[in-house]
Amino acid sequence: MLHDGKARFRFKKLLLRMAVAVLGCTPAILATSCHKEAPPRQQAPEVEVVPVLQQDIPTVHEWVGTADGLVNATIRAQVTGYLVRQSYNEGDLVRKGQVLFEIDPRPFKAALDQAEGSLAQMEALYQNARANLSRVKFLASQNALSKKDLDDAVASASSTKAQVLSARAAVENARLNLGFTKITSLISGMAGIARAQVGDLVGPTVQGGELTTVSTINPIKIYYTINEQAYINFMRSFSSESAGLSAAKKLRIELILGDGTPYPDPGKFFAIDRQVDVRTGTLRVAALFPNPTNLLRPGQFVRVRVLLGTRKGALLVPQRSVMELQGSYQLAIVGGDNKVEIRAVQPGERVGALWEITSGLKPGERVVAEGLQKVKQGALVQPRPFDPGRTAPADNSAPAGPTAPAGKTASAGNSASAGTGKTAPTPGNAQPPGAGR
């Protein structure tokens, strides 16, 4: 009994100690379990911005052109015969009157001899008829011959005279045909590759009778087409057509060759076609360019740049800053509070790596040039100056937006403004033309 009491006492004492220990740890446990750390504050994304550039820019229209000779003379045979000689080097410059081909002259020489023989015969008959007429006139004056005999003599003389004239024409025709056996160039210029060879039968009625072409290429003519709207915009600023054409002749016209290099010599306006092509709504224009080294050849494709004037105070942004969304264009503007505004703008013409903005932008504003995929309307960003020399890592998660056709001007009606039919990204994730470079 005493033993059980002691055991019970020790057990209660142990429970008391455990309760005290538990009660002593509870505040620390509660303090630990109730204290929660605040989540880390999300950092604003870094973007690179560039201030809007305001400067004077040239108003330039650009079109695709084709070179052609100032004069293109197609060389054909005027008589039928066999070629016996080619007297020029293909691709060389030839002079006016230079012999290019020769046709076998023997049949034509024989025809000339025959015609000259007929002429001599007719002239002899005419001389005889004239002498007979003189005798008949004398006898008729003495009433030795009748009036009918006189009339017959006059008619015979007139007939033989007509035969002489006809024979002389036949001789001249035969002489011309003999001369046509030597085919000459009618102009000075560059001769093309021969389309007939020695031994071929050539002539005006032979199919494929073209022998070669000679072109005057200094100066050379450049044809290009402008749309109707560009023509109207230019001509409506003048009081008359003659004043507009006079101003057009003073325009500076430049060429860009197929390899992208500029042609060294400027050209000048030459002529404009009389009508608009009803199929394309364009007008054909011709310009003349000096070509002393024969660098330009007929059929060559070039780009024609026409400087129409200078636009004062144009607003320019990098082309990479412009986002296209379903045929419209937007810029991400960073305000003074570093918040982003997605704003619709109207682009104009491109100037190198820059793009003119004609409406929706103010001088001095900052536009996002790098990091467009990070921004959205009202987002807070950390702007820093744009470094064009540093290539940003490509974002492969979002496809690049379609790029508008380059080299077309807004005033010419060719600015990049047509929709592509593709689904564009949302403004917050829209990609600029050429993104991911």
Helices and strands as residue ranges (DSSP letters): H 2-34, E 46-51, E 53-76, E 81-86, E 93-94, E 99-103, H 106-141, H 147-179, E 182-184, E 189-191, E 201-202, E 210-227, H 228-235, H 241-248, E 252-256, E 268-272, E 282-289, E 301-318, G 319-321, E 323-325, E 328-334, E 340-351, E 354-359, E 366-370, G 372-374, E 382-385
